[in-house]
Amino acid sequence: MTATITFSDKSAIELHEDDFITPVATVINEDECFASLSKPVDLYNHVHDGLLPSILSALCSCDFFFINDNRETAYAKNAIVKIESN
């Protein structure tokens, strides 16, 4: 099972079952604001909805995210145009 995330610049990434998304949380502590990696969310195949439920769960509480162990590219959640189950 796969899913495709399409961004506003028309680029796309394909995700596979057993990939994972690492959300980047915004932490506000007194007068400081910084980014912190959240717990990775494993993508799993839902019986009826494919990878969509796990992808949406990973993205619901972050502004940026990483895919798998790649820490060279952070994706912006607000740039997502659509997520399709393939």
Salt bridges, closest charged atoms under 4 A:
GLU14 OE2 - HIS16 NE2 3.33
ASP49 OD2 - HIS46 ND1 3.64
GLU84 OE1 - LYS82 NZ 3.79
